Amino acid sequence: MKPLAVYTPALEQGYEPFDLLSDQPLTFEGGYQPKNSDHQYRGQTTLFDAVIHSYNIPAVWLLNEIGLEKGIQAVERFGIPLVKEDHSLPLALGGMSKGTSPLLMAQAFATFPNDGVMVEAHSIQKIEDANGEIIAEWQSKATRVTEPEVAQKITYLLNGVVEKGTGKNAKISGIDVAGKTGTTQLPFEVNGGSNDHWFVGYTPELVGAVWLGYDKTDEQHYLLSSSSQTATFLFKEIISKSKSELTETSFDLSLIAGNIKKALELREEEEEKAKEQAEEKAKEQAEKAREREEDEDEEDEKENKGKGKKNKDKGKDKENKDRGNGKKKEDDDED
C-alpha cells in the first residue's frame, strides 16, 4: 500500500526520490507508534532507500506530513475502496479493516507502467457466435490516476526494490521488473511469524499480484519468514514462463531520466563529501588520542622520576642511618 497511499501522493506534492525523510522513534495522534521491521533507526533516510528497504516509520511520517486526506484520496483513485475505519495513519502500512484483493492490487499497480492511466481489469475480451460474429466486446474503461512523470518516478523506485531491496528474489535476467513486497503482522505474538505475504510486481507489459496466507489465521495457521522469501519467488517463476511472449523488456523512464541522473550525481557528491568529512573527523580524533597518549606518557615519566628521586633519598637516609648504627656499635665495642 505504500506506493499507493504514500509515495504517489507525496511525489504529486513535490517530493523527489532522494529527498530526506525522518526515521526515528515517533508517536503520532492516538499514541500510534510504528516500528521498522529491522527495529533499527537511521535518524534520516532518503525516500528512495525508504521504499527499497520498506521502512515503516518514514512512510507513516511522510503520510502525516502531506496529510492523511491526500493518502485516502490517492488510494480511492487507484480503485481500492476504503471504509471509515481505514481513515488513519496505519493506512500507510496497509492497515485496513477489510483489506483488498490481489485483482484490485494488480489493477492499481498497472497504472505505473501505463504512464499513470489505470484500465479496469477484465477477463473476457469478446464473445463470438459459431460463425465468428462478435456478439459482445469489452469496452475499455480507463482512468487517469496520476501524471506520467509521477508514474515513471514510482517505477524507478519500485525497480530499485527489485534491483537492490526487499524484492531481489523477483529479479528476472534480461527483463526490467518493478514491484513491492508486503508482510502484515499477526494478531498475536509469535517470533518470526506473519499474517500475509504480498508481492505486486510488473514488467513493461505484465502485472501480477501474489498473495499467500490463510483464510483464517490463528495460532495453528500462520506464515513464517517474510514476503521477500516467498511471494517474490512465485512471481519470478510465473512471469519467467511468459518471457518468450514479451516484446518490451525495458521500462520507459524518458520523462525523468535527466532529473534522476542529476539527483544521482548530487547524491554521489554528497556521499563523497560526507565520506571526506568522516575521514577528516577520524583523523582529528586519532590525533587527539595520540596527543592524550603523549601527555599521559609525559605525566607517567614525571611521576616515575619523582618516585626515583624519592627512592634515592630514601636510600641515602638508610645509608646515613646504617652509618650511624655502625658508629654507635664501634662506640659500644670500645666501651
Buried (B, 14 or more C-beta within 10 A) or exposed (E): BBBBBBBBBBBBEEBBBBBEBBBEEBEBEEEBEBBBBEEEBBEEBBBBBBBBBBBBBBBBBBBBBBEBEBBBBBBEBBBBEBEEEBEBBBBBBBBBEEBBEBEBBBBBBBBBBBBBBBEEBEEEEEEEEEEEEEEEEEEEEEEBBBBBBBBBBBBBBBBBBBBBBBBBBBBBEEBBBBBBBBBBBBEEEEEEBBBBBBBBBBBBBBBBBBBBBEEEBEEEEBBEEBBBBBBBBBBBEEBEEEBEEBEEBEBBBEBBEEBBEEBEEEBEEEEEEEEEEEEEEEEEEEEEEEEEEEEEEEEEEEEEEEEEEEEEEEEEEEEEEEEEEEEEEEEEEEE
